């Protein structure tokens, strides 16, 4: 389908005016592929990476149809008509911003529901009545248990970043939520990858879906200038400060494995005279959102984060991504460096590699089928690490990494399996939950920040 502008997609005039105001000129491929079937009421399976415009691809047709069917006359307290389910708070906030921007001129209300903040204002917003609910699974189930929201009037159900949802161990929560949504509904499922687990989930949720798969003609990874610097751990922070002080670094995201590591790196950068803020799960939601807003607006040049920022945060004009700690999983590397080179721009990704991380580097090169250029021109270059890398002998995976990978594959979001869970009365088979379930859900919502 060839569409030159948004007007060719049949969207309401109010949506087109807002799109023009926001600078939406030409629809992206995922929008061209997804909006027409969603406008026609069909289920959709969308395969697309972040940064391709998929948020607008599912929100605009949903808002168009909700407005066309009437808003205020159908508004009922605690009973939204559309549900968008996302894996992380940051992604939920981002989607809510899009819904607010395009929904307000149409007279549509929304509620944003996620953990990390008080549930009371969220329950109050639902009591007033909304058309669209954007939620993370844990907090949504808490509010359902409190009878603060009911899903029996949902007409539109969107599951965004489904693969990430399963990675974080939300599969049981997603299935429980889907069981509470009417069978007669329109469903859209979006995922960056399509492993067997997602195929199974899609088959259980979607009815004769339209499949839209977007493979960019120039993938983001090909627009990114990648390099690796071999450096031992004691020198990583000094090297990072030198790298980020360079004039060509205008806006950078630094990925660190642990929350405490983020705090230490931020302190080190500040001592070096650089402006930086941290983003991880131990930060309050307000502090996280303040840091993100400052970074998006260009007031904060350096954001140091755990993998909570690897997906769902769409910030243009990120010049550099630095992997201070090499990720354990190659797919995580791709998502991290994908924070740069967005919207057609070029970008730079630099990875620091110590001896214990050589195996990670080799796994990334094998998965991406390309060698990463070695940058040996910095003062902290460690020739011994480079020699070990060039020997071609892949070191054994560290025990801590083996434990993370084993738990990540157990379908429980990286947590050890829980044995001996008792069935609670009234739970459908397959949805049994232990007495500590709320605590585990909250922990899972923060899982990307671990």
PyMOL commands that set and color helices and strands:
alter all, ss='L'
color gray80, all
select helices_A, chain A and resi 6-9+13-21+29-39+54-68+72-74+89-104+120-128+137-145+162-167+171-180+196-205+220-223+233-244+259-271+285-296+307-309+330-337+355-368+383-390+399-408+437-445+447-449
alter helices_A, ss='H'
color red, helices_A
select strands_A, chain A and resi 44-47+82-86+110-113+132-136+156-159+186-191+210-213+224-230+252-255+276-279+302-305+320-323+347-353+373-374
alter strands_A, ss='S'
color yellow, strands_A
deselect
rebuild
show_as cartoon
